[in-house]
Amino acid sequence: MDRHISFDGLHNFRDLGGYPAADGRRVRPGRLYRADSLGKLHQGTRDWDRFLSLGIRTVIDLRHPWEAEGRGRIPSDASFAYHHLSIEHRPYDQAALAPDIDPGPYLAERYMEVAEDGVQEIRRALELVARSAESDTPLVFHCASGKDRTGQLAALILALAGVPEPTVVEDYTLTELATPALLADWKARNEGREPTWLGFGRAPESAMRLFLSALKARYGSIEKYVTRALGLDADALRESLRTTLLEPRPTTWPQLSYRKATPSDARTLVRLRDSAALWQLARGIDQWKPGEKDETHFRTRMREGEVWLAHSGTHLAGAYELWWDDPAAWGPRPADAGYLHRLMTTPHTAPPGTGRHILTQAESRIAATGRPYARLDCLTSNPRLRTYYESAGYQAVGEQKAKDGGSGSPYSVTLMEKRLR
């Protein structure tokens, strides 16, 4: 489920594998990684052993020379080649920016500067990525936080490989899952001070969306940018990446298994919900926001109801909450139903149909208590979600125009119900 690979000292190291391409294939797992500063790796540590176990043969460092000199570069090792390609020619201090600067437009402008200043380094980086893919060897590229310069290069690679733009934007925003740890690192280096800029460490979808729009407005397309600005054969590069980086999607999946969540699962559930929220935002769905539900929320739901995890083999595929009453949406009711909340699946990695399977499992839990109804509510402004539940046998039976979900901002929901056999 979690694209972030666990390290003690790295917070934003993740695999680009598994993203779907428009032609029905997907990016091969274990071949292309993006990361925050690998200068935090040290020989003889668990992190170093974990890094070497990935079999990486090419490391691309996108930082300024002074960053590599001041904060260190990855230790040398015979197993990989190191390339230092500083793509950002006009440095800026994000932590010292004014608090009210909107991160989306501001970062998009900086990314356009990099796209036009760093053409030689970006060209070389793309050549190395293509060569690594052709030789079937893993590659990692990184900057300081694994967000801006790394995010730009990841966007170019994924777009050329045929990954749809909403997924490219989503990949950029996943740095949000690492923001608290990146901020804690910055504060530790700066005697506990807070950055002046409220957007420090953030990766809003608007930044990548605006950058891609500006790049296409100026050059016509990403391929034309690659041809005109970088001087590469975009058609040949695109074909090379799609031939070597993509693979057919799996046709068979391990059967889903279920278990009740325990308090130790709360952090995993928070990350799953935040990942789902970022997936929504990248597609213009204004429903969930990262950070709205913390570990206390999920522990409370475990105590007052049930929370279930779905696994496909050893990998998390989804989760849901089951409540035994829901007065905020439904008002006082007899004990004749179970109420489903936060049905979540892992973006891009859950087996097809996981959401429907989870619904069926939840309904079986409700029926086992002798309650004849499964109930849920969905945001009235999301008709696509309503259609999904209708296709699973749910009927709209009312509307709550001012549900208070605990955020302090009431919202309208459609009440949906299914009679269980």
C-alpha positions in Angstrom: 0.0 0.0 0.0 2.6 2.6 1.1 4.9 3.7 -1.7 7.2 5.1 0.9 9.9 2.5 1.6 10.8 2.5 5.3 14.2 3.9 6.3 15.3 5.2 9.7 16.8 8.4 8.3 15.1 8.9 5.0 11.5 10.1 4.9 10.5 10.4 1.2 12.0 7.3 -0.5 9.5 5.7 -2.8 8.9 3.3 -5.6 7.3 4.7 -8.8 6.3 1.2 -9.8 2.6 0.2 -10.2 1.3 3.4 -11.6 -1.1 2.6 -14.5 -0.3 3.9 -18.0 -3.0 5.0 -20.4 -2.4 1.9 -22.7 -3.4 -0.6 -19.9 0.1 -1.4 -18.7 1.8 -0.2 -15.6 5.2 1.0 -14.5 7.4 -1.9 -13.4 8.0 -2.0 -9.6 11.5 -2.0 -8.3 13.1 -0.2 -11.2 12.6 3.5 -10.6 12.9 5.2 -7.2 12.7 8.8 -6.0 14.0 10.0 -2.7 15.0 12.8 -0.3 18.7 13.4 0.4 20.7 10.2 0.2 23.5 12.1 1.9 21.7 10.9 5.1 22.8 7.3 4.4 25.9 6.0 6.3 27.8 2.8 5.7 27.4 0.1 8.4 23.8 1.0 9.2 20.4 -0.7 8.7 19.5 2.1 6.2 22.6 1.4 4.2 21.9 -2.4 4.1 18.3 -1.7 3.1 19.4 0.7 0.3 21.9 -1.8 -1.1 19.3 -4.6 -1.0 17.3 -2.7 -3.7 20.0 -3.4 -6.2 20.3 0.2 -7.4 23.0 0.7 -10.0 22.5 4.4 -10.8 22.2 7.3 -8.4 21.3 10.8 -9.7 21.8 13.7 -7.2 19.9 16.8 -8.3 21.1 19.1 -5.5 23.3 22.1 -5.7 27.1 21.5 -5.3 27.0 23.4 -2.0 24.2 21.1 -0.7 26.2 18.0 -1.5 29.3 19.5 0.1 27.6 20.9 3.2 25.2 18.0 3.9 27.0 15.1 2.4 26.5 12.9 -0.6 25.8 9.2 -0.7 28.8 7.1 0.3 30.7 5.7 -2.7 30.2 2.0 -3.4 31.2 -0.3 -6.3 27.6 -1.4 -6.8 26.4 1.9 -8.3 27.5 4.9 -10.4 26.9 8.3 -8.9 25.9 11.3 -11.1 25.7 14.9 -9.8 23.3 16.9 -12.0 22.3 20.2 -10.3 19.2 21.1 -12.3 18.2 24.2 -10.3 20.3 27.2 -11.2 18.5 29.9 -9.1 18.4 28.8 -5.5 15.8 30.1 -3.2 15.2 29.7 0.6 11.7 28.2 1.0 11.8 28.3 4.8 12.4 32.1 4.9 9.5 33.0 2.5 6.7 35.2 3.8 3.9 33.2 5.5 1.1 34.2 3.1 2.7 33.2 -0.2 0.5 30.7 -2.0 2.6 27.6 -2.5 0.9 26.5 -5.7 1.6 29.4 -8.0 4.9 30.2 -6.3 6.3 26.7 -6.7 5.0 26.4 -10.3 6.9 29.5 -11.3 10.1 28.1 -9.7 9.6 24.8 -11.5 9.3 26.6 -14.8 12.6 28.4 -14.1 14.3 25.0 -13.5 12.7 23.6 -16.6 14.3 26.4 -18.7 17.6 26.9 -16.7 18.5 23.2 -16.2 18.1 21.9 -19.7 21.5 20.3 -19.9 21.2 18.5 -16.6 17.6 17.5 -17.2 18.6 16.1 -20.6 21.4 14.1 -19.1 19.1 12.8 -16.3 16.5 11.6 -18.8 19.3 9.9 -20.8 20.5 8.1 -17.7 16.9 7.0 -16.8 16.5 5.6 -20.4 19.8 3.8 -20.3 19.1 2.3 -16.9 15.7 1.1 -18.1 17.2 -0.4 -21.2 19.7 -2.3 -19.1 17.0 -3.5 -16.7 18.8 -2.1 -13.7 17.2 0.0 -10.9 17.9 3.8 -10.6 17.2 6.4 -8.0 17.1 10.2 -8.3 16.9 12.6 -5.3 17.3 16.1 -4.1 17.1 17.5 -0.5 13.5 16.7 0.4 12.5 14.6 -2.6 9.8 17.1 -3.5 10.6 19.9 -5.9 13.5 19.0 -8.2 12.8 15.3 -7.7 9.1 15.9 -8.3 9.8 17.7 -11.6 12.0 14.9 -13.0 9.4 12.3 -11.8 6.7 14.1 -13.6 8.6 14.2 -16.9 9.5 10.5 -16.7 6.0 9.4 -15.8 4.3 11.6 -18.4 6.7 10.3 -21.2 6.0 6.8 -20.0 2.3 7.4 -20.7 1.0 7.8 -17.1 -2.1 10.0 -17.1 -1.7 13.5 -15.7 -3.9 13.1 -12.6 -1.6 10.2 -11.5 1.5 12.3 -12.2 0.0 15.0 -10.0 -0.9 12.5 -7.3 2.6 11.1 -7.3 3.9 14.7 -6.6 1.5 15.2 -3.7 2.6 12.0 -1.9 5.4 14.1 -0.3 2.6 15.3 1.9 2.8 12.0 3.8 6.4 12.8 4.6 6.0 16.5 5.4 5.8 16.2 9.2 9.1 14.2 9.3 10.8 16.6 6.8 9.7 19.6 8.9 11.0 17.9 12.1 14.4 17.4 10.4 14.5 21.1 9.4 13.7 22.2 12.9 16.3 19.9 14.4 18.9 21.5 12.1 17.8 25.0 13.1 17.7 24.9 16.9 14.0 24.2 17.0 12.9 27.2 15.1 9.8 27.1 12.8 10.1 28.0 9.1 8.6 31.4 8.3 6.7 30.0 5.3 3.6 28.1 6.2 3.9 26.2 2.9 7.3 24.7 3.8 7.6 21.0 3.0 4.1 21.0 1.4 3.3 19.5 -2.0 -0.1 20.8 -3.0 -1.6 19.4 -6.2 -2.0 22.9 -7.6 1.8 23.3 -7.8 2.3 20.4 -10.2 -0.9 21.0 -12.1 0.0 24.7 -12.7 3.6 23.7 -13.7 2.4 21.1 -16.2 -0.1 23.6 -17.6 2.6 26.3 -18.0 5.0 23.9 -19.6 2.4 22.8 -22.2 1.3 26.4 -22.8 4.8 27.5 -23.5 5.9 24.5 -25.6 2.7 22.8 -26.8 3.3 19.5 -25.0 5.8 17.8 -22.8 7.2 16.0 -25.8 7.8 19.3 -27.6 9.6 20.6 -24.5 11.8 17.5 -24.6 12.5 18.1 -28.3 12.8 21.9 -28.4 14.3 22.7 -25.0 16.3 19.6 -24.2 17.3 18.7 -27.8 16.3 15.0 -27.4 14.3 12.9 -29.8 11.1 12.9 -27.8 9.4 10.1 -29.8 12.4 7.8 -29.5 12.7 8.6 -25.7 9.0 8.0 -25.2 9.1 4.7 -27.0 12.2 3.6 -25.1 10.6 4.3 -21.8 7.3 2.7 -22.6 9.1 -0.4 -24.0 11.4 -0.8 -21.0 9.6 0.7 -18.0 6.1 -0.7 -18.6 4.8 -4.2 -18.0 1.3 -5.8 -18.3 -0.9 -5.4 -15.3 -1.4 -8.6 -13.2 -4.2 -10.8 -14.3 -4.4 -12.8 -11.1 -4.4 -11.6 -7.5 -4.2 -13.3 -4.1 -7.6 -13.7 -2.6 -8.6 -10.9 -0.2 -8.5 -11.7 3.5 -9.8 -9.7 6.4 -9.0 -9.0 10.0 -10.1 -6.6 12.7 -7.8 -3.6 13.2 -6.1 -3.2 16.5 -4.7 0.1 18.0 -1.3 -0.6 16.5 -2.9 -0.3 13.0 -4.0 3.3 13.6 -0.9 4.8 11.9 -1.4 2.6 8.8 -5.1 3.7 8.6 -4.2 7.3 8.8 -1.7 6.9 5.9 -4.2 4.9 3.9 -6.9 7.6 4.3 -4.4 10.4 3.6 -3.3 8.6 0.4 -6.9 8.2 -0.7 -7.4 11.9 0.0 -4.5 12.9 -2.2 -5.8 10.6 -4.9 -9.1 12.5 -4.8 -7.5 15.9 -4.8 -5.4 15.1 -7.8 -8.6 14.3 -9.7 -10.5 17.4 -8.6 -12.6 15.6 -6.1 -13.2 18.0 -3.1 -14.1 15.5 -0.4 -11.4 14.3 1.9 -8.3 16.3 2.9 -5.0 14.9 4.3 -4.7 15.2 8.1 -8.4 15.3 8.8 -8.4 12.0 10.7 -5.7 11.2 13.2 -4.7 8.0 15.0 -7.1 8.9 17.9 -10.0 8.9 15.5 -9.3 5.3 14.3 -8.7 4.0 17.9 -12.0 5.5 18.9 -13.8 3.8 16.0 -12.2 0.5 17.0 -13.5 1.0 20.6 -17.0 2.1 19.7 -17.5 0.0 16.6 -15.3 -2.0 14.3 -12.6 -1.2 11.9 -11.5 -3.9 9.4 -8.4 -4.3 7.1 -8.4 -6.1 3.8 -5.2 -7.7 2.6 -4.2 -9.2 -0.8 -1.6 -11.6 0.2 0.8 -9.7 2.4 -0.2 -6.3 1.1 -2.8 -4.0 2.4 -5.6 -3.5 -0.1 -8.2 -1.5 1.8 -10.1 -0.8 5.0 -13.5 0.3 6.3 -15.2 1.4 9.5 -18.5 -0.2 10.8 -20.6 1.8 13.2 -23.7 0.6 15.1 -25.4 4.0 15.1 -24.9 7.3 13.3 -27.1 10.1 14.7 -25.2 12.9 13.0 -26.4 11.7 9.6 -29.4 9.5 10.4 -30.8 10.8 13.7 -32.1 8.5 16.4 -32.8 5.0 15.0 -33.6 1.6 16.4 -30.7 -1.0 16.3 -31.7 -2.3 12.9 -28.5 -1.4 10.8 -24.8 -1.2 10.6 -23.4 2.1 9.2 -20.4 2.0 6.8 -17.8 4.7 6.9 -14.5 5.4 5.2 -14.4 2.6 2.8 -10.9 2.9 1.4 -8.8 1.0 -1.1 -5.1 1.4 -1.8 -4.6 3.6 -4.9 -3.3 1.7 -7.9 -2.3 -1.4 -6.0 -5.5 -3.0 -4.7 -6.9 -5.8 -6.9 -9.7 -4.8 -9.2 -13.1 -4.9 -7.5 -11.6 -4.6 -4.0 -14.2 -1.9 -3.1 -17.1 -4.1 -3.9 -15.6 -7.1 -2.1 -15.1 -4.9 1.0 -18.8 -3.8 0.8 -19.9 -7.4 0.7 -17.7 -8.3 3.7 -19.1 -5.4 5.7 -22.7 -6.4 4.8 -22.0 -9.9 6.0 -20.7 -8.5 9.4 -23.9 -6.5 9.7 -26.1 -9.5 8.8 -24.4 -11.7 11.3 -25.7 -9.4 14.1 -29.3 -9.9 12.9 -29.6 -6.3 11.7 -31.5 -6.1 8.3 -30.0 -2.9 6.9 -26.7 -1.6 5.7 -26.6 2.2 5.6 -24.1 4.8 4.5 -24.0 8.4 3.4 -22.1 10.0 0.6 -21.4 13.6 -0.2 -24.3 15.0 -2.2 -21.8 16.9 -4.5 -20.2 13.6 -5.6 -22.8 11.9 -7.9 -20.2 9.5 -9.2 -19.9 8.0 -5.7 -23.7 7.7 -5.4 -23.8 5.9 -8.7 -21.2 3.4 -7.5 -23.2 2.6 -4.4 -26.4 2.3 -6.4 -24.7 -0.3 -8.6 -24.0 -2.3 -5.4 -27.7 -2.3 -4.5 -28.0 0.8 -2.3 -30.9 3.2 -2.7 -31.1 6.9 -1.8 -33.6 7.2 1.0 -33.1 10.8 2.1 -30.7 13.7 2.5 -29.1 15.3 5.5 -28.3 18.9 4.4 -26.2 19.8 7.4 -24.2 16.8 8.6 -21.6 17.7 11.2 -18.7 15.4 10.7 -16.6 17.0 13.5 -14.8 19.5 11.2 -17.0 22.4 12.2 -18.2 22.9 8.6 -21.6 21.1 8.0 -22.1 19.5 4.6 -24.9 17.9 2.7 -25.0 14.1 2.3 -27.2 11.6 0.5 -28.5 8.9 2.8 -28.3 5.4 1.2 -29.7 2.1 2.4 -29.6 -1.6 1.4 -31.9 -4.3 2.7 -29.8 -7.4 3.5 -31.0 -10.9 2.8 
